[in-house]
Amino acid sequence: MAYTTIQIDVATRERLASMRSYGRETYDELLNTLLELVPSGDDEGKYSPEFRASLMRGMSDIRNGRTHSAGDVRKILGLKGK
């Protein structure tokens, strides 16, 4: 198997290390396990790589509070709603 080097922040490496299933699990195994969590498609077909990436960014935005509710958007836009 060919190997490559990637640059990640020390904090990211520590987060990855804390997610290992067992002590000698490689980062390659861990990253592949995490990548399996990204949905690959639905009943209508496979997602494009771009859509999969944007889906994960959107989920991260929701998890980290970087979104607005529909009510907030209506207020920002000056719209009346239910």
N, CA, C and O atoms as CSV, one atom per row, in Angstrom:
chain,resi,resn,atom,element,x,y,z
A,1,MET,N,N,0.846,-1.169,0.000
A,1,MET,CA,C,0.000,0.000,0.000
A,1,MET,C,C,0.894,1.235,0.000
A,1,MET,O,O,1.901,1.289,0.707
A,2,ALA,N,N,0.512,2.227,-0.804
A,2,ALA,CA,C,1.241,3.487,-0.839
A,2,ALA,C,C,0.756,4.379,0.301
A,2,ALA,O,O,-0.422,4.345,0.658
A,3,TYR,N,N,1.630,5.153,0.856
A,3,TYR,CA,C,1.296,6.047,1.959
A,3,TYR,C,C,1.533,7.479,1.541
A,3,TYR,O,O,2.313,7.753,0.630
A,4,THR,N,N,0.851,8.393,2.217
A,4,THR,CA,C,1.032,9.811,1.990
A,4,THR,C,C,1.018,10.519,3.342
A,4,THR,O,O,0.584,9.954,4.346
A,5,THR,N,N,1.484,11.727,3.354
A,5,THR,CA,C,1.491,12.533,4.566
A,5,THR,C,C,0.468,13.643,4.403
A,5,THR,O,O,0.388,14.270,3.346
A,6,ILE,N,N,-0.314,13.887,5.450
A,6,ILE,CA,C,-1.255,15.004,5.442
A,6,ILE,C,C,-0.947,15.904,6.622
A,6,ILE,O,O,-0.409,15.458,7.635
A,7,GLN,N,N,-1.293,17.171,6.484
A,7,GLN,CA,C,-1.067,18.116,7.573
A,7,GLN,C,C,-2.384,18.349,8.296
A,7,GLN,O,O,-3.371,18.753,7.682
A,8,ILE,N,N,-2.400,18.096,9.591
A,8,ILE,CA,C,-3.563,18.369,10.419
A,8,ILE,C,C,-3.094,19.038,11.697
A,8,ILE,O,O,-1.954,18.864,12.127
A,9,ASP,N,N,-3.974,19.789,12.282
A,9,ASP,CA,C,-3.691,20.466,13.533
A,9,ASP,C,C,-3.508,19.423,14.640
A,9,ASP,O,O,-4.092,18.341,14.583
A,10,VAL,N,N,-2.712,19.751,15.625
A,10,VAL,CA,C,-2.478,18.837,16.749
A,10,VAL,C,C,-3.795,18.496,17.440
A,10,VAL,O,O,-4.020,17.349,17.824
A,11,ALA,N,N,-4.660,19.489,17.597
A,11,ALA,CA,C,-5.955,19.250,18.244
A,11,ALA,C,C,-6.800,18.266,17.427
A,11,ALA,O,O,-7.510,17.435,17.993
A,12,THR,N,N,-6.720,18.364,16.101
A,12,THR,CA,C,-7.455,17.434,15.242
A,12,THR,C,C,-6.914,16.026,15.416
A,12,THR,O,O,-7.683,15.067,15.489
A,13,ARG,N,N,-5.616,15.899,15.480
A,13,ARG,CA,C,-5.004,14.586,15.688
A,13,ARG,C,C,-5.442,13.988,17.021
A,13,ARG,O,O,-5.716,12.791,17.107
A,14,GLU,N,N,-5.506,14.812,18.051
A,14,GLU,CA,C,-5.944,14.335,19.367
A,14,GLU,C,C,-7.405,13.899,19.331
A,14,GLU,O,O,-7.773,12.899,19.948
A,15,ARG,N,N,-8.247,14.657,18.601
A,15,ARG,CA,C,-9.657,14.259,18.463
A,15,ARG,C,C,-9.760,12.921,17.746
A,15,ARG,O,O,-10.525,12.048,18.155
A,16,LEU,N,N,-8.990,12.762,16.680
A,16,LEU,CA,C,-9.001,11.492,15.952
A,16,LEU,C,C,-8.534,10.350,16.854
A,16,LEU,O,O,-9.141,9.280,16.873
A,17,ALA,N,N,-7.466,10.581,17.592
A,17,ALA,CA,C,-6.932,9.537,18.467
A,17,ALA,C,C,-7.959,9.120,19.515
A,17,ALA,O,O,-8.026,7.947,19.883
A,18,SER,N,N,-8.754,10.065,19.996
A,18,SER,CA,C,-9.763,9.737,21.009
A,18,SER,C,C,-10.922,8.936,20.423
A,18,SER,O,O,-11.702,8.349,21.173
A,19,MET,N,N,-11.048,8.901,19.115
A,19,MET,CA,C,-12.149,8.194,18.457
A,19,MET,C,C,-11.790,6.763,18.061
A,19,MET,O,O,-12.629,6.030,17.537
A,20,ARG,N,N,-10.558,6.376,18.310
A,20,ARG,CA,C,-10.147,5.027,17.912
A,20,ARG,C,C,-10.967,3.965,18.634
A,20,ARG,O,O,-11.277,4.098,19.818
A,21,SER,N,N,-11.317,2.900,17.894
A,21,SER,CA,C,-12.075,1.785,18.479
A,21,SER,C,C,-11.188,0.916,19.351
A,21,SER,O,O,-11.636,0.345,20.345
A,22,TYR,N,N,-9.937,0.825,18.969
A,22,TYR,CA,C,-8.963,0.038,19.725
A,22,TYR,C,C,-7.606,0.711,19.584
A,22,TYR,O,O,-7.378,1.464,18.638
A,23,GLY,N,N,-6.723,0.446,20.506
A,23,GLY,CA,C,-5.449,1.149,20.615
A,23,GLY,C,C,-4.576,1.176,19.375
A,23,GLY,O,O,-3.919,2.182,19.107
A,24,ARG,N,N,-4.557,0.096,18.617
A,24,ARG,CA,C,-3.667,0.033,17.468
A,24,ARG,C,C,-4.378,0.284,16.143
A,24,ARG,O,O,-3.832,0.003,15.076
A,25,GLU,N,N,-5.600,0.814,16.214
A,25,GLU,CA,C,-6.323,1.150,14.983
A,25,GLU,C,C,-5.558,2.247,14.255
A,25,GLU,O,O,-5.168,3.240,14.869
A,26,THR,N,N,-5.343,2.080,12.980
A,26,THR,CA,C,-4.596,3.080,12.214
A,26,THR,C,C,-5.503,4.259,11.890
A,26,THR,O,O,-6.729,4.141,11.909
A,27,TYR,N,N,-4.886,5.393,11.594
A,27,TYR,CA,C,-5.678,6.550,11.192
A,27,TYR,C,C,-6.376,6.268,9.867
A,27,TYR,O,O,-7.475,6.775,9.640
A,28,ASP,N,N,-5.783,5.491,9.005
A,28,ASP,CA,C,-6.421,5.115,7.749
A,28,ASP,C,C,-7.711,4.349,8.031
A,28,ASP,O,O,-8.743,4.633,7.423
A,29,GLU,N,N,-7.661,3.389,8.939
A,29,GLU,CA,C,-8.866,2.633,9.303
A,29,GLU,C,C,-9.918,3.554,9.915
A,29,GLU,O,O,-11.100,3.460,9.583
A,30,LEU,N,N,-9.490,4.433,10.797
A,30,LEU,CA,C,-10.412,5.347,11.459
A,30,LEU,C,C,-11.058,6.293,10.454
A,30,LEU,O,O,-12.272,6.494,10.481
A,31,LEU,N,N,-10.263,6.867,9.578
A,31,LEU,CA,C,-10.806,7.798,8.591
A,31,LEU,C,C,-11.766,7.103,7.636
A,31,LEU,O,O,-12.784,7.681,7.255
A,32,ASN,N,N,-11.458,5.882,7.247
A,32,ASN,CA,C,-12.375,5.138,6.383
A,32,ASN,C,C,-13.679,4.824,7.103
A,32,ASN,O,O,-14.744,4.852,6.487
A,33,THR,N,N,-13.613,4.526,8.397
A,33,THR,CA,C,-14.823,4.306,9.182
A,33,THR,C,C,-15.664,5.571,9.222
A,33,THR,O,O,-16.884,5.514,9.064
A,34,LEU,N,N,-15.020,6.712,9.433
A,34,LEU,CA,C,-15.739,7.980,9.468
A,34,LEU,C,C,-16.345,8.310,8.104
A,34,LEU,O,O,-17.471,8.801,8.024
A,35,LEU,N,N,-15.602,8.042,7.039
A,35,LEU,CA,C,-16.113,8.313,5.694
A,35,LEU,C,C,-17.322,7.448,5.359
A,35,LEU,O,O,-18.171,7.852,4.564
A,36,GLU,N,N,-17.407,6.274,5.952
A,36,GLU,CA,C,-18.566,5.401,5.734
A,36,GLU,C,C,-19.846,6.025,6.307
A,36,GLU,O,O,-20.949,5.652,5.905
A,37,LEU,N,N,-19.704,6.965,7.238
A,37,LEU,CA,C,-20.859,7.621,7.834
A,37,LEU,C,C,-21.490,8.659,6.911
A,37,LEU,O,O,-22.631,9.067,7.127
A,38,VAL,N,N,-20.757,9.088,5.886
A,38,VAL,CA,C,-21.270,10.075,4.951
A,38,VAL,C,C,-22.233,9.372,3.999
A,38,VAL,O,O,-21.837,8.428,3.315
A,39,PRO,N,N,-23.501,9.818,3.943
A,39,PRO,CA,C,-24.464,9.159,3.062
A,39,PRO,C,C,-23.983,9.171,1.610
A,39,PRO,O,O,-23.458,10.175,1.129
A,40,SER,N,N,-24.166,8.050,0.925
A,40,SER,CA,C,-23.715,7.962,-0.470
A,40,SER,C,C,-24.849,8.153,-1.459
A,40,SER,O,O,-24.604,8.312,-2.655
A,41,GLY,N,N,-26.087,8.140,-0.980
A,41,GLY,CA,C,-27.221,8.335,-1.876
A,41,GLY,C,C,-28.521,8.015,-1.184
A,41,GLY,O,O,-28.565,7.755,0.018
A,42,ASP,N,N,-29.588,8.040,-1.976
A,42,ASP,CA,C,-30.910,7.705,-1.453
A,42,ASP,C,C,-31.671,6.933,-2.518
A,42,ASP,O,O,-31.072,6.419,-3.463
A,43,ASP,N,N,-32.984,6.849,-2.372
A,43,ASP,CA,C,-33.810,6.086,-3.306
A,43,ASP,C,C,-33.732,6.623,-4.740
A,43,ASP,O,O,-33.993,5.894,-5.697
A,44,GLU,N,N,-33.374,7.888,-4.876
A,44,GLU,CA,C,-33.314,8.497,-6.201
A,44,GLU,C,C,-31.966,8.318,-6.879
A,44,GLU,O,O,-31.831,8.641,-8.059
A,45,GLY,N,N,-30.970,7.814,-6.172
A,45,GLY,CA,C,-29.675,7.578,-6.791
A,45,GLY,C,C,-28.516,7.990,-5.904
A,45,GLY,O,O,-28.691,8.381,-4.750
A,46,LYS,N,N,-27.327,7.889,-6.478
A,46,LYS,CA,C,-26.102,8.226,-5.748
A,46,LYS,C,C,-25.906,9.735,-5.730
A,46,LYS,O,O,-26.239,10.439,-6.684
A,47,TYR,N,N,-25.353,10.209,-4.615
A,47,TYR,CA,C,-25.017,11.623,-4.495
A,47,TYR,C,C,-23.678,11.886,-5.169
A,47,TYR,O,O,-22.803,11.020,-5.196
A,48,SER,N,N,-23.527,13.090,-5.715
A,48,SER,CA,C,-22.234,13.484,-6.278
A,48,SER,C,C,-21.280,13.776,-5.121
A,48,SER,O,O,-21.726,14.082,-4.016
A,49,PRO,N,N,-19.974,13.683,-5.365
A,49,PRO,CA,C,-19.018,14.016,-4.297
A,49,PRO,C,C,-19.211,15.439,-3.767
A,49,PRO,O,O,-19.046,15.685,-2.572
A,50,GLU,N,N,-19.561,16.375,-4.653
A,50,GLU,CA,C,-19.777,17.757,-4.230
A,50,GLU,C,C,-20.971,17.854,-3.293
A,50,GLU,O,O,-20.920,18.556,-2.283
A,51,PHE,N,N,-22.059,17.140,-3.631
A,51,PHE,CA,C,-23.244,17.174,-2.789
A,51,PHE,C,C,-22.958,16.534,-1.440
A,51,PHE,O,O,-23.385,17.047,-0.406
A,52,ARG,N,N,-22.236,15.414,-1.442
A,52,ARG,CA,C,-21.900,14.745,-0.185
A,52,ARG,C,C,-21.106,15.679,0.720
A,52,ARG,O,O,-21.354,15.736,1.925
A,53,ALA,N,N,-20.145,16.418,0.144
A,53,ALA,CA,C,-19.336,17.349,0.936
A,53,ALA,C,C,-20.210,18.483,1.481
A,53,ALA,O,O,-20.071,18.868,2.642
A,54,SER,N,N,-21.113,19.022,0.648
A,54,SER,CA,C,-21.957,20.120,1.115
A,54,SER,C,C,-22.956,19.627,2.170
A,54,SER,O,O,-23.302,20.367,3.091
A,55,LEU,N,N,-23.411,18.393,2.035
A,55,LEU,CA,C,-24.302,17.807,3.036
A,55,LEU,C,C,-23.602,17.731,4.391
A,55,LEU,O,O,-24.193,18.079,5.413
A,56,MET,N,N,-22.371,17.289,4.406
A,56,MET,CA,C,-21.623,17.189,5.661
A,56,MET,C,C,-21.332,18.570,6.246
A,56,MET,O,O,-21.387,18.750,7.463
A,57,ARG,N,N,-21.022,19.550,5.388
A,57,ARG,CA,C,-20.804,20.911,5.890
A,57,ARG,C,C,-22.086,21.461,6.500
A,57,ARG,O,O,-22.048,22.120,7.539
A,58,GLY,N,N,-23.218,21.193,5.860
A,58,GLY,CA,C,-24.501,21.641,6.383
A,58,GLY,C,C,-24.816,21.013,7.725
A,58,GLY,O,O,-25.299,21.688,8.635
A,59,MET,N,N,-24.543,19.721,7.851
A,59,MET,CA,C,-24.781,19.041,9.126
A,59,MET,C,C,-23.882,19.621,10.211
A,59,MET,O,O,-24.302,19.764,11.360
A,60,SER,N,N,-22.654,19.952,9.851
A,60,SER,CA,C,-21.729,20.569,10.806
A,60,SER,C,C,-22.229,21.953,11.216
A,60,SER,O,O,-22.159,22.323,12.388
A,61,ASP,N,N,-22.736,22.717,10.242
A,61,ASP,CA,C,-23.282,24.049,10.554
A,61,ASP,C,C,-24.425,23.943,11.551
A,61,ASP,O,O,-24.495,24.721,12.502
A,62,ILE,N,N,-25.322,22.984,11.340
A,62,ILE,CA,C,-26.452,22.800,12.253
A,62,ILE,C,C,-25.946,22.434,13.639
A,62,ILE,O,O,-26.378,23.012,14.636
A,63,ARG,N,N,-25.034,21.477,13.702
A,63,ARG,CA,C,-24.503,21.004,14.984
A,63,ARG,C,C,-23.803,22.121,15.746
A,63,ARG,O,O,-23.848,22.156,16.976
A,64,ASN,N,N,-23.152,23.040,15.022
A,64,ASN,CA,C,-22.374,24.094,15.670
A,64,ASN,C,C,-23.114,25.426,15.761
A,64,ASN,O,O,-22.508,26.458,16.050
A,65,GLY,N,N,-24.417,25.401,15.516
A,65,GLY,CA,C,-25.227,26.606,15.698
A,65,GLY,C,C,-24.999,27.699,14.677
A,65,GLY,O,O,-25.216,28.873,14.978
A,66,ARG,N,N,-24.570,27.351,13.489
A,66,ARG,CA,C,-24.315,28.344,12.446
A,66,ARG,C,C,-25.478,28.404,11.451
A,66,ARG,O,O,-25.264,28.510,10.243
A,67,THR,N,N,-26.710,28.334,11.967
A,67,THR,CA,C,-27.899,28.386,11.117
A,67,THR,C,C,-28.911,29.345,11.720
A,67,THR,O,O,-28.768,29.782,12.862
A,68,HIS,N,N,-29.933,29.667,10.942
A,68,HIS,CA,C,-31.018,30.518,11.403
A,68,HIS,C,C,-32.327,29.757,11.247
A,68,HIS,O,O,-32.495,28.991,10.298
A,69,SER,N,N,-33.243,29.964,12.165
A,69,SER,CA,C,-34.562,29.347,12.045
A,69,SER,C,C,-35.343,30.068,10.958
A,69,SER,O,O,-34.975,31.168,10.544
A,70,ALA,N,N,-36.429,29.441,10.493
A,70,ALA,CA,C,-37.280,30.072,9.480
A,70,ALA,C,C,-37.851,31.384,10.019
A,70,ALA,O,O,-37.962,32.364,9.282
A,71,GLY,N,N,-38.212,31.403,11.300
A,71,GLY,CA,C,-38.720,32.629,11.908
A,71,GLY,C,C,-37.689,33.746,11.916
A,71,GLY,O,O,-38.022,34.902,11.654
A,72,ASP,N,N,-36.440,33.408,12.216
A,72,ASP,CA,C,-35.365,34.406,12.197
A,72,ASP,C,C,-35.162,34.964,10.799
A,72,ASP,O,O,-34.945,36.164,10.634
A,73,VAL,N,N,-35.230,34.115,9.806
A,73,VAL,CA,C,-35.043,34.554,8.414
A,73,VAL,C,C,-36.174,35.491,8.012
A,73,VAL,O,O,-35.941,36.509,7.360
A,74,ARG,N,N,-37.402,35.147,8.402
A,74,ARG,CA,C,-38.535,36.034,8.095
A,74,ARG,C,C,-38.324,37.412,8.724
A,74,ARG,O,O,-38.579,38.435,8.089
A,75,LYS,N,N,-37.856,37.434,9.983
A,75,LYS,CA,C,-37.596,38.716,10.664
A,75,LYS,C,C,-36.498,39.493,9.937
A,75,LYS,O,O,-36.630,40.694,9.704
A,76,ILE,N,N,-35.421,38.804,9.585
A,76,ILE,CA,C,-34.301,39.470,8.891
A,76,ILE,C,C,-34.767,40.086,7.578
A,76,ILE,O,O,-34.375,41.198,7.223
A,77,LEU,N,N,-35.619,39.340,6.856
A,77,LEU,CA,C,-36.099,39.807,5.555
A,77,LEU,C,C,-37.323,40.735,5.650
A,77,LEU,O,O,-37.791,41.270,4.646
A,78,GLY,N,N,-37.826,40.911,6.880
A,78,GLY,CA,C,-38.980,41.773,7.078
A,78,GLY,C,C,-40.267,41.175,6.549
A,78,GLY,O,O,-41.165,41.910,6.137
A,79,LEU,N,N,-40.374,39.876,6.552
A,79,LEU,CA,C,-41.567,39.191,6.061
A,79,LEU,C,C,-42.475,38.823,7.214
A,79,LEU,O,O,-42.015,38.564,8.326
A,80,LYS,N,N,-43.751,38.802,6.943
A,80,LYS,CA,C,-44.709,38.349,7.943
A,80,LYS,C,C,-44.951,36.884,7.701
A,80,LYS,O,O,-45.046,36.448,6.554
A,81,GLY,N,N,-45.052,36.117,8.766
A,81,GLY,CA,C,-45.287,34.691,8.618
A,81,GLY,C,C,-46.176,34.167,9.704
A,81,GLY,O,O,-46.618,34.896,10.593
A,82,LYS,N,N,-46.423,32.902,9.612
A,82,LYS,CA,C,-47.288,32.229,10.592
A,82,LYS,C,C,-46.606,32.089,11.916
A,82,LYS,O,O,-47.188,31.547,12.856
